[in-house]
Amino acid sequence: MEIKHTALAGTLESSDIQFTLSKGTGVEVNLDSQVEKQFGNQIRKVITDLLAAYDIKDVTVRAVDKGALDCTIKARLIAAIQRATDTKNQPNWEVLG
């Protein structure tokens, strides 16, 4: 799947995460998190696994984490992906499995 334009999802509130997705070369994940030392690898894994499930190979991801749980990370990233790929009205339920 191809990123068509830059998209944003999420907030900077406590227990949330904000994603900005834009066109890129390869998968680049820039993570800014207060809990990066403890959970940075897990957050990156959730992000890269979901991008792989959507078959997105060229994207720059900026993630500003404020202590979000995995389920929140997935929900916000799915919203950003659907906005960036213009598939808001075509949910891909298989990626949740």
matplotlib code that plots the C-alpha trace (Angstrom):
import matplotlib.pyplot as plt

x = [0.0, 1.3, 1.3, -0.5, -0.1, 0.9, -1.6, -1.9, -3.7, -3.8, -3.2, -0.4, -2.6, -1.4, -1.8, -2.1, 0.3, 0.4, 1.4, 2.5, 2.9, 4.5, 6.1, 9.5, 12.1, 12.0, 10.4, 11.8, 10.4, 11.2, 10.0, 9.8, 8.7, 9.1, 9.2, 11.5, 14.1, 11.6, 9.1, 10.8, 11.5, 7.9, 6.4, 8.6, 7.6, 3.9, 4.4, 6.5, 4.3, 1.2, 2.9, 3.9, 0.3, -0.8, 2.1, 3.5, 7.2, 8.0, 7.0, 8.4, 6.7, 6.9, 5.5, 5.2, 4.2, 2.7, 2.5, 0.0, -0.9, -0.5, -4.2, -4.1, -0.9, -2.6, -5.8, -4.0, -1.7, -4.6, -6.3, -3.2, -2.6, -6.2, -6.0, -2.6, -3.7, -7.2, -8.8, -10.9, -14.1, -12.4, -11.3, -8.9, -10.1, -7.6, -4.8, -6.3, -5.9]
y = [0.0, 3.5, 6.6, 9.2, 12.3, 13.3, 12.3, 12.9, 10.9, 11.0, 13.7, 14.8, 14.0, 11.7, 8.0, 8.8, 8.8, 11.1, 9.8, 11.7, 9.6, 10.9, 9.5, 8.0, 5.6, 2.4, 2.3, 5.0, 5.3, 8.3, 7.7, 10.4, 8.8, 9.5, 5.7, 4.8, 3.1, 0.7, 0.3, 1.7, -1.7, -2.8, 0.4, 0.1, -3.5, -2.7, 0.1, -2.0, -5.1, -3.0, -1.3, -4.8, -6.0, -3.1, -3.9, -0.4, -0.3, 3.4, 5.6, 8.0, 7.7, 10.3, 9.0, 11.2, 8.9, 9.9, 6.5, 4.9, 1.2, -1.1, -1.1, 2.8, 2.7, 0.3, 2.4, 5.6, 4.1, 2.5, 5.9, 7.6, 4.8, 5.0, 8.8, 8.7, 6.0, 7.5, 4.3, 5.8, 4.1, 0.7, -0.7, -3.7, -5.8, -8.5, -6.4, -6.6, -10.4]
z = [0.0, -0.8, 1.3, -0.8, 1.5, 5.0, 7.7, 11.5, 14.1, 17.9, 20.5, 22.9, 26.0, 28.7, 27.8, 24.1, 21.1, 18.1, 14.7, 11.6, 8.5, 5.3, 2.2, 2.6, 1.3, 3.3, 6.7, 9.1, 12.6, 14.7, 18.3, 21.0, 24.2, 27.9, 28.4, 25.5, 27.7, 29.1, 26.2, 23.1, 21.5, 22.1, 20.7, 17.6, 17.1, 17.3, 14.7, 12.3, 12.6, 11.7, 8.8, 7.5, 7.9, 5.6, 3.3, 3.6, 2.6, 2.1, 5.0, 7.5, 10.9, 13.6, 16.8, 20.0, 22.8, 26.1, 27.7, 25.3, 25.6, 22.7, 21.8, 21.6, 19.5, 17.1, 16.9, 16.3, 13.7, 11.8, 11.7, 10.4, 7.8, 6.6, 6.3, 4.5, 2.0, 1.5, 2.7, 5.6, 4.4, 3.7, 7.0, 6.8, 9.8, 9.1, 10.5, 14.0, 14.1]

ax = plt.figure().add_subplot(projection="3d")
ax.plot(x, y, z, "-o")
ax.set_aspect("equal")
plt.show()
